Amino acid sequence: TGHVSSFVLPPSHPRHAGWTMEAESMSTSADVPAESSVAAAVPMDVDEQPEASGDAVMSAEKKLEFGDECYLDFTFQPEGLLSGLNEQLTDVDLTGNRLKELPDMRILSRIQRLVLQENELASVEPLVTLTTLTDLDLYGNQLKTCGGFAHLVNLTRLDLSFNAIRVIEGLDSLSNLKELYLVNNKVAVMQNLGALSTLRTLELGSNRIREIACVESLGSLTHLWLGRNKITSLPPGLSALHRLELLALSSNRLASLDGLPPLPSLKELHVSHNGLSSLLPLQPLTSLHTLDVGTNQLEEVSGLEGLTGLEELWCGENRIASFSSLRTLSPLQRLQTVYFERNPIQEDAQYTVALLSLFPSLTQLDATLIKRDASSSSSSAPAAPAGAAASSSSASQPN
């Protein structure tokens, strides 16, 4: 295979600053002239590098072989004229160009990843021919429907977040889809997801959903994000999600966790900012590592004593007034991080000492890291947090 030059996206890029292509031969900044508005990464043989001019850079595309990768970065050029599209490109980023419509893209016959974040697109019709696409990002546009992707059957990742979509539809043919993001739209009903049997991540946070539905056939799902909706109860259909590792239901309208099934693979549960008064329904979740129950109405934490694998417990801003009510957590020998700030017990002068005595394995209390004497035994009284007798940070969960 050929070599791929390395280009790092600019610091101002909102979401994909980590996308970098590296290989044996590295292009220098001289490969793309300063006056050019297009930063193009093109494969080339080390001994055949062209002169440092815009035409020369793009001429190297003629040397591409099957399997090579070619990247075009045309981000944040709202006044520029889109140029540089050619049949060799496999990765194109057009973020932040105020595009109201897309140009003819049929030339992109090898495209695999296309980023169109933060534009003003209301239609994706020119994309229907790009059947080689595996990753399509339309975050932050003006789409009102998620239809129009039926021909993109090779998609594994689709991001339609921050648009104006009301109905989930038109995705049945995307049988290879593994990640679907619909954050901050206007979706009120979970529907038309049954055909997405390979889906692993579903993100529907910040919508208008009142009921969890249409998840029974999503047996491959590992991450389900439903925070900032209007959900009031948990349906039996969740029991089908045997592979689910993360369930996020923060900022909903849950008064109870009744109905939550055992979910044998669940490692993270986020249910902060609800109206919970009991954690007893969590007893079967023996695989939990992280539990976020901050900003609820909890007066005690009974129901967690069997979660012996728990490492992080975020329980800030509740109604816990007694240290004795926390003694039920003594079997949790793996607890490393706990948050109990903004509970009545924080007003006690012995807050820090009492909690470090109750949880000798702690490495973090609220936002404060614990400094321990390495020579002290596990039975010795733990040292106070470094630099503070007690944390009063405003966050109810880790920074």
Secondary structure as UniProt FT lines:
FT   TURN            11..12
FT   TURN            17..18
FT   HELIX           29..31
FT   TURN            34..35
FT   STRAND          39..41
FT   HELIX           46..48
FT   HELIX           54..59
FT   HELIX           60..63
FT   TURN            66..67
FT   STRAND          71..73
FT   TURN            78..79
FT   TURN            87..88
FT   STRAND          91..93
FT   TURN            95..96
FT   TURN            106..107
FT   TURN            109..110
FT   STRAND          113..115
FT   HELIX           125..127
FT   TURN            128..129
FT   TURN            131..132
FT   STRAND          135..137
FT   TURN            150..151
FT   TURN            153..154
FT   STRAND          157..159
FT   TURN            172..173
FT   TURN            175..176
FT   STRAND          179..181
FT   TURN            194..195
FT   TURN            197..198
FT   STRAND          201..203
FT   TURN            216..217
FT   TURN            219..220
FT   STRAND          223..225
FT   HELIX           236..240
FT   TURN            242..243
FT   STRAND          246..248
FT   TURN            258..259
FT   TURN            264..265
FT   STRAND          268..270
FT   HELIX           280..282
FT   TURN            283..284
FT   TURN            286..287
FT   STRAND          290..292
FT   TURN            302..303
FT   TURN            305..306
FT   TURN            308..309
FT   STRAND          312..314
FT   HELIX           323..329
FT   TURN            330..331
FT   TURN            333..334
FT   STRAND          337..339
FT   TURN            341..342
FT   HELIX           344..347
FT   TURN            349..350
FT   HELIX           351..358
FT   TURN            360..361
FT   STRAND          364..365
FT   TURN            366..367
FT   STRAND          368..370
FT   TURN            374..375
FT   TURN            378..379
FT   TURN            386..387
//
